[in-house]
Amino acid sequence: MLGTPMKLMDGPMGTELLRHFPEEASFPFERWNLQFPERIRDVHRSYRAAGSALFLTHTFQANAAIFPDPGELRQIWDAAIENVRSVAPAEAVVGDVGPYSRLSPCDEVTIGQAMRTTGVFQETVTSAQALREFQPWIRQHRNSNQTWLVAFSFRRNRDGTWGLVDDAGISPGGSARLALELGVDAIGVGCGVDLEPVDWLEIVRGFHEAEPSLAIFAKPNAGTPRCRSGVMAYPIDEENWVEGILRLQEMGITMAGGCCGTTPRYLEKLAQRMK
């Protein structure tokens, strides 16, 4: 999974559902795994048709803080895994875990069970504490065949340096060192705040310089959306997004996909350029 050539990941689920069903938006969308499974599967299929080879479960907010009922939480995880496996082989499925401030016992049971079903996990991290919450699990996976990916969310600080969205003192280099210390398999630049493609390059360069041995991936968004005439618009178009990913490919990233605001068309254009 972490070798060459660069593998194509999928894109976002939430913004795709909003794009197709704007009048039916009901949060949290993770409940749609149970209510509207075919809609979830259709989005997975659209990314497969675009050329994606790795697919995230629709579980970004499937945690005990959002779903306090352990039974429902487990059902959502089970349905999410079943939905993505209906369109992709088991080895192509990546369990998706959103940002955490603190794990609950319910999370430990539910996500722990899911981890035994899904061999690869991606966690989105906005603070050092959020990553440390998963330290025991990350270290446990070293005795199994599981792979742990961490997508960091950055924003530029007032002094011009980079910091995590909820932890301004943690730079790209500091994030890479922490990830290596905890035993993470690969790190990536994920959905950030006001990031342009040139910023992705700077962040990945910071990863490389701090810990050149770590595999690196990218799953950036299409920029931070702005409301235009009552519609949320993302500023980075398909061409500029693809060009940015291809420059990251030249730097040696192992996987790439999209986050908020990207669509299957973004991934399709990237797949065409990767050939």
C-alpha positions in Angstrom: 0.0 0.0 0.0 2.8 2.4 0.9 5.1 1.7 -2.0 5.3 3.1 -5.5 3.7 4.1 -7.9 1.5 6.5 -6.1 -1.9 5.0 -5.3 -5.2 6.9 -5.8 -7.4 7.3 -2.8 -11.0 8.4 -2.9 -12.6 11.8 -2.1 -15.0 13.1 0.5 -18.4 11.7 1.4 -20.1 14.5 3.2 -19.7 17.3 0.6 -20.7 14.8 -2.1 -23.9 14.0 -0.3 -24.6 17.7 0.2 -23.9 18.3 -3.5 -26.4 15.6 -4.6 -29.0 16.0 -1.8 -28.9 19.6 -0.7 -32.5 19.7 0.4 -32.3 16.6 2.5 -29.1 17.3 4.5 -29.5 15.9 7.9 -26.5 15.8 10.2 -24.7 13.7 11.2 -24.5 12.1 7.8 -23.0 8.9 9.2 -26.5 7.8 10.1 -27.2 7.6 6.4 -25.2 4.4 6.4 -28.3 2.8 7.9 -31.0 5.1 6.5 -29.8 5.5 2.9 -27.1 2.9 2.2 -27.6 3.0 -1.6 -26.7 6.7 -1.6 -23.5 5.9 0.3 -22.7 3.1 -2.1 -23.3 5.3 -5.1 -20.7 7.8 -3.9 -18.2 4.9 -3.3 -19.0 3.7 -6.9 -18.4 7.1 -8.3 -14.9 7.2 -6.9 -14.2 3.7 -8.1 -15.3 4.8 -11.6 -13.0 7.8 -11.3 -10.0 5.4 -10.8 -9.7 5.3 -7.0 -8.0 2.2 -5.5 -8.4 2.9 -1.8 -11.8 3.8 -0.1 -12.6 5.3 3.3 -15.5 4.1 5.3 -18.2 6.7 5.9 -17.4 7.0 9.6 -15.7 10.4 10.1 -18.0 11.4 12.9 -19.0 7.9 14.0 -18.0 8.2 17.6 -19.6 8.2 21.1 -19.7 12.0 21.3 -22.0 12.1 18.3 -23.7 8.8 18.8 -23.9 8.0 22.5 -26.0 4.9 22.0 -23.4 2.1 21.8 -25.8 -0.1 19.8 -26.4 2.5 17.2 -22.7 3.4 17.0 -21.8 -0.3 16.3 -24.6 -0.6 13.7 -23.3 2.5 11.9 -19.7 1.1 11.8 -21.0 -2.3 10.6 -23.1 -0.7 7.9 -20.4 1.6 6.8 -17.9 -1.3 6.3 -20.6 -3.3 4.5 -21.4 -0.3 2.2 -17.9 0.2 1.1 -17.1 -3.5 0.7 -20.1 -3.8 -1.6 -18.1 -1.8 -4.2 -14.4 -2.5 -3.2 -12.4 -5.5 -2.1 -11.6 -5.8 1.6 -7.9 -4.9 1.1 -8.9 -1.6 -0.5 -11.0 -0.4 2.5 -9.7 2.1 5.0 -11.5 2.8 8.3 -11.9 6.5 8.7 -11.7 8.1 12.2 -12.3 11.8 12.6 -10.7 14.2 15.1 -10.9 13.3 18.8 -10.2 15.2 22.0 -10.8 12.2 24.3 -11.7 8.6 23.6 -14.6 7.2 25.7 -14.9 3.5 26.7 -17.6 3.1 24.1 -15.2 4.4 21.4 -12.6 2.0 22.5 -14.9 -1.0 22.2 -16.6 0.1 19.0 -13.6 1.3 17.0 -11.5 -1.5 18.5 -14.0 -4.0 17.0 -14.0 -2.2 13.7 -10.2 -2.2 13.6 -10.2 -6.0 13.6 -12.5 -5.9 10.6 -10.6 -3.2 8.6 -6.8 -3.6 8.2 -6.0 0.0 7.5 -7.1 3.1 9.5 -6.8 6.8 8.8 -7.2 9.2 11.6 -7.6 13.0 11.0 -5.6 14.9 13.6 -6.0 18.6 14.6 -4.0 18.5 17.8 -1.1 16.5 19.4 -3.4 15.4 22.2 -5.8 13.8 19.7 -3.1 11.7 18.3 -1.8 10.7 21.7 -5.3 9.4 22.5 -4.8 6.7 20.0 -1.2 5.9 21.1 -2.1 2.5 22.7 -3.9 1.3 19.6 -1.3 2.5 17.2 1.4 0.7 19.2 -0.8 -2.5 19.3 -1.0 -2.6 15.5 2.7 -3.3 15.3 1.9 -6.8 16.3 -0.7 -7.2 13.6 -1.1 -6.6 9.9 -2.8 -3.3 10.4 -1.6 0.0 8.9 -2.2 3.4 10.6 -2.3 6.6 8.5 -2.6 10.0 10.1 -3.8 13.0 8.1 -2.8 16.3 9.8 -5.0 19.4 9.5 -2.9 22.7 9.4 -3.5 26.4 9.3 -1.0 29.2 9.0 -0.3 31.0 12.3 -0.2 34.8 12.6 3.6 34.7 12.6 3.7 32.9 9.3 4.6 29.5 10.7 2.4 26.4 10.3 0.5 24.8 13.2 -2.2 22.2 13.7 -5.7 23.7 13.5 -6.3 23.1 17.3 -2.6 23.1 18.4 -0.8 26.1 16.8 2.6 25.1 18.4 2.8 21.8 16.5 4.6 22.4 13.2 4.7 19.9 10.2 8.1 18.8 11.5 6.8 18.4 15.0 3.9 16.4 13.7 6.2 14.1 11.8 8.4 13.5 14.8 5.4 12.8 17.1 3.9 10.3 14.5 7.2 8.4 14.2 7.5 8.3 18.0 4.0 6.8 18.3 4.6 4.2 15.5 2.4 5.7 12.7 3.0 4.1 9.3 2.3 7.1 7.1 1.4 10.8 7.6 -0.4 13.2 5.3 -1.6 16.7 4.6 -5.3 16.6 5.1 -8.2 19.0 5.2 -6.8 22.3 6.4 -7.8 26.0 6.8 -7.1 28.4 3.9 -4.5 26.1 2.3 -3.4 26.5 -1.3 -1.6 23.9 -3.4 1.7 25.8 -2.7 1.0 25.4 1.0 0.7 21.6 0.6 4.2 21.6 -0.8 5.6 23.5 2.1 3.9 21.2 4.7 5.1 18.1 2.9 8.6 19.5 2.7 8.5 20.0 6.5 7.5 16.4 7.0 10.4 15.2 4.8 13.0 17.4 6.4 12.0 16.3 9.9 11.5 12.5 9.3 12.6 11.4 5.8 11.9 7.8 6.6 8.1 8.3 7.0 5.8 7.5 4.1 3.8 10.6 3.1 0.3 10.9 1.5 -2.0 13.8 0.6 -5.7 14.1 0.9 -6.3 17.9 0.8 -9.5 19.8 0.4 -10.4 22.2 -2.4 -9.7 25.1 -0.2 -11.8 26.7 2.5 -15.3 27.4 1.2 -16.9 30.8 1.0 -20.6 31.6 0.7 -21.4 33.1 -2.8 -25.0 34.0 -3.5 -26.1 31.6 -0.8 -24.0 28.7 -2.1 -20.8 27.4 -0.5 -18.1 27.5 -3.1 -14.6 26.0 -2.9 -11.8 28.2 -4.4 -9.4 25.5 -5.8 -10.6 24.2 -9.1 -9.9 20.8 -10.6 -6.9 21.8 -12.7 -5.1 23.6 -9.9 -5.8 20.8 -7.4 -4.5 18.2 -9.8 -1.4 20.2 -10.5 -0.7 20.5 -6.8 -1.0 16.8 -6.3 1.3 16.1 -9.2 3.9 18.3 -7.7 3.6 16.4 -4.5 4.0 13.2 -6.5 7.3 14.5 -7.7 8.3 14.9 -4.0 7.6 11.2 -3.4 4.2 10.9 -1.8 2.9 7.4 -1.8 -0.9 8.0 -2.0 -3.2 10.9 -2.9 -7.0 11.6 -2.7 -9.3 14.5 -2.0 -11.2 15.9 0.9 -13.9 18.5 1.3 -15.0 20.2 -1.9 -13.3 17.8 -4.3 -15.5 15.5 -6.4 -15.1 12.4 -8.5 -14.2 14.6 -11.4 -11.1 15.8 -9.5 -10.0 12.3 -8.9 -10.7 11.3 -12.5 -8.6 14.1 -13.9 -5.8 13.1 -11.5 -6.0 9.5 -12.6 -5.7 10.5 -16.2 -2.6 12.6 -15.5 -1.0 9.8 -13.5 -1.1 7.4 -16.5 
